[in-house]
Amino acid sequence: MVKELTGGYKIKYHSNGLENDPIEIDFTPPFRRLDMVEELEKMANLNIPKDFSSDEANKYLVDACAKFEIKCPPPQTTARLLDKLVGYFLEETCVNPTFIINHPEIMSPLAKWHRSKPGLTERFELFINKHELCNAYTELNDPVVQRQRFAEQLKDRQSGDDEAMALDETFCTALEYGLPPTGGWGLGIDRLAMLLTDSQNIKEVLLFPAMKPQDEPSAKGNQFDITLLSLPHHLILFCRPCLNMECCLIFIFGFMNSI
């Protein structure tokens, strides 16, 4: 896609603002791959205990963060400590497209265990310009293991980790009915659009940016009369006369797709 849009695999992006020189991002395939734990140990000269759920592993990572002066606010769970170390050592090297692969199970509660590497999952994240663009993994479809993962996440959540997942019993029940081998894949279209258009703010590429709360007055000039849109009268009844342009456009597109 990059080659189709730009004529080549390399683009310029003002990652440090328009007032500074742009960086070059090279999309030439194949993309680099970094095995998360192996590469972290190599870059930071670490030997992380393989049982990531153990107190030994947690203490080792706490000491590693302290050694490199990497701040990890409480709660210092193993998943959070690993994430901080990976961000410091690995993600900072991912200017050109780079896959970080094989995340530990403790960081990936919904991903299936790795078929040949105990303690890891079949998961990858794509980073470009030091930011995550894509997240994908083999879906965990074993309800027993999924409940165990949720229980482990619940411990972290109770210790104060807001990013840890809560127990989703409905999801576990659905898995009991059966889920075939499945892969999950998500891409940040907005971040990709920012790179390809050299945009500095994500709002520049969102078709419908977040709107102001209803109790705040709209800026002068943003209001318009919805009756100018020539919509059927019974449809206008569903709208407030103070809607701004974005709302009405969403309404129009929704209406047009329904007929």
Disulfide bonds with the S-S distance in Angstrom:
none
